[in-house]
Amino acid sequence: MTTILGLTANSGIEGVVIAADRQLNWYDDPPHETKFLKKEQTKKINYGKNWIIGDVGGISNQFAVLLKSGKNKLNTMIYNAVRRFYEHPKSKKPHFPEINEINTLLRRRDVEEDCLHAMVLAAKVDRKIGLWYVDEFGNLKESKKEYYITLGSGGEYVTKYLTELSEKGDVDQDVLTIPAAIDLAVSCLDVAQQDPNTGGLDLAVLTSKGVKYYGNFIQETMQRQKKSMIKSIKNNYK
C-alpha cells in the first residue's frame, strides 16, 4: 500500500500541501502464502496547473491510461468532478465517473479491495481552493471537521500522530500556514514509515498561483547529500 496526506493551510497564503511516500513493494501471492519479492521507488503524486492528485491503490493499465490522456483532458475531468460536487454534494451519481469506471473494470477482474483506486485531490476551481477524498466509487467527500485527509496503509499512524499533536495543543488548524503544513507533512511521512509499505517523500503545494511540485528537487537533493556524505567518509582514509 502507501501513505498519502493532504493538509489545508488557511492562515497567511491559502493553499493545500499534498505529501506521499514513494515506495512500491511487490509480493508473490500464491495460495496460503504471501512472499515479498522486491521494493521499488515510484511517483504517487500527479499534478496539473491547478490540481494535485495523490493516488492510493494498485498499478493498473486503466489508471495509467487516464494519467497519460493529457493535461487538458485531466483538467476538464477534475474541473467537472469538482463542479458536480459543488452543485450536488450528496449526489448518488459519482462526481468523478472516470474513477468509478476504472474501478468497475478492476472489480470484474476480482482484484483485491486495496488495489482499487482512491485519491486525495486538491484543486482550484472558480477561484476556490479545496481538498477532497475521492473514494473508489468516484464520489468526492470534503473533510469539514478536520484540516487533513490521509489514505493508505500508513494512514492510521498519521491520524494517531495528528490527533496527539492536536490534543497537546501543538497544532492549531485555524492558524496553519503553508510552511507549518510542509513541516507537518514531512513529520507525518516520517511517522508513517512504521508501516512496512511506506518509505520516501514526495511533495506538491497548491495555492491561488497554481501548483509547485517538489518531488524531483527532493530526490536530487538527497542524492547530492548522499554522495557528499560518502565522499566525506572516504576522505578519512586518504
Backbone hydrogen bonds, N-H to C=O, Kabsch-Sander energy under -0.5 kcal/mol:
donor,donor_aa,acceptor,acceptor_aa,energy
4,I,151,L,-2.3
5,L,19,A,-2.8
6,G,149,I,-2.7
7,L,17,V,-2.7
8,T,147,Y,-2.6
9,A,15,G,-2.9
10,N,8,T,-0.5
10,N,176,L,-0.9
11,S,176,L,-1.6
14,E,12,G,-0.5
15,G,9,A,-2.2
16,V,206,L,-2.2
17,V,7,L,-2.6
18,I,16,V,-0.5
18,I,204,A,-2.8
19,A,5,L,-2.8
20,A,202,D,-2.0
21,D,3,T,-1.6
22,R,199,G,-2.7
23,Q,199,G,-0.8
24,L,40,E,-2.7
26,W,38,K,-3.0
28,D,35,K,-3.3
29,D,27,Y,-0.5
33,E,30,P,-1.8
35,K,28,D,-3.0
37,L,26,W,-3.2
38,K,26,W,-1.1
40,E,24,L,-3.1
42,T,22,R,-3.0
44,K,42,T,-0.5
46,N,53,I,-2.6
48,G,51,W,-2.6
52,I,122,A,-2.7
53,I,46,N,-3.0
54,G,120,V,-2.4
55,D,44,K,-1.9
55,D,53,I,-0.5
56,V,118,A,-2.9
58,G,115,C,-1.1
60,S,58,G,-0.7
64,A,60,S,-2.1
65,V,61,N,-2.3
66,L,62,Q,-1.9
67,L,63,F,-2.3
68,K,64,A,-1.6
69,S,66,L,-1.3
70,G,67,L,-0.6
74,L,70,G,-2.4
75,N,71,K,-3.1
76,T,72,N,-2.0
77,M,73,K,-2.4
78,I,74,L,-2.8
79,Y,75,N,-2.6
80,N,76,T,-2.7
81,A,77,M,-2.2
82,V,78,I,-2.5
83,R,79,Y,-2.5
84,R,80,N,-2.4
85,F,81,A,-1.8
86,Y,82,V,-2.6
87,E,83,R,-2.4
88,H,84,R,-3.0
91,S,88,H,-1.8
95,H,138,G,-0.6
96,F,138,G,-2.9
99,I,96,F,-1.2
100,N,96,F,-1.3
101,E,97,P,-2.6
102,I,98,E,-1.9
103,N,99,I,-2.4
104,T,100,N,-2.1
105,L,101,E,-1.9
106,L,102,I,-1.8
107,R,103,N,-2.5
108,R,104,T,-1.7
109,R,105,L,-0.7
109,R,106,L,-0.8
110,D,107,R,-1.9
111,V,106,L,-1.7
115,C,112,E,-1.9
116,L,113,E,-1.5
118,A,56,V,-2.1
119,M,134,V,-2.4
120,V,54,G,-2.1
121,L,119,M,-0.5
121,L,132,W,-3.0
122,A,52,I,-2.7
123,A,130,G,-1.9
124,K,50,N,-2.5
125,V,123,A,-0.6
125,V,128,K,-2.5
128,K,125,V,-1.9
130,G,123,A,-2.4
132,W,121,L,-3.0
133,Y,141,K,-2.8
134,V,119,M,-3.1
134,V,132,W,-0.5
135,D,133,Y,-0.7
135,D,139,N,-2.3
138,G,135,D,-2.1
141,K,133,Y,-2.4
143,S,131,L,-0.6
144,K,142,E,-0.9
149,I,6,G,-2.0
151,L,4,I,-2.3
154,G,2,T,-1.9
155,G,152,G,-1.6
157,Y,154,G,-0.6
158,V,154,G,-1.6
159,T,155,G,-2.8
160,K,156,E,-2.0
161,Y,157,Y,-2.2
162,L,158,V,-2.8
163,T,159,T,-2.3
164,E,160,K,-2.2
165,L,161,Y,-2.2
166,S,162,L,-2.3
167,E,163,T,-2.4
168,K,164,E,-1.7
169,G,165,L,-0.6
169,G,166,S,-0.7
170,D,165,L,-2.4
171,V,165,L,-0.9
173,Q,171,V,-0.6
175,V,172,D,-1.8
176,L,173,Q,-0.8
177,T,175,V,-0.6
181,A,177,T,-2.5
182,I,178,I,-2.5
183,D,179,P,-2.1
184,L,180,A,-2.5
185,A,181,A,-2.6
186,V,182,I,-2.3
187,S,183,D,-2.2
188,C,184,L,-2.5
189,L,185,A,-2.3
190,D,186,V,-1.9
191,V,187,S,-2.4
192,A,188,C,-2.4
193,Q,189,L,-0.6
193,Q,190,D,-1.0
194,Q,191,V,-1.5
195,D,192,A,-2.3
198,T,195,D,-1.9
202,D,20,A,-2.3
204,A,18,I,-2.2
205,V,212,K,-2.5
206,L,16,V,-2.8
207,T,210,G,-2.4
208,S,14,E,-0.6
210,G,207,T,-1.8
211,V,49,K,-1.3
212,K,205,V,-2.4
214,Y,203,L,-2.8
215,G,203,L,-0.6
218,I,214,Y,-2.4
219,Q,215,G,-2.2
220,E,216,N,-2.7
221,T,217,F,-2.3
222,M,218,I,-2.3
223,Q,219,Q,-2.0
224,R,220,E,-2.1
225,Q,221,T,-2.5
226,K,222,M,-2.1
227,K,223,Q,-2.4
228,S,224,R,-2.5
229,M,225,Q,-2.4
230,I,226,K,-2.4
231,K,227,K,-2.3
232,S,228,S,-2.2
233,I,229,M,-2.2
234,K,230,I,-2.5
235,N,231,K,-1.8
236,N,232,S,-0.5
236,N,233,I,-1.2
237,Y,234,K,-2.1
238,K,235,N,-1.1
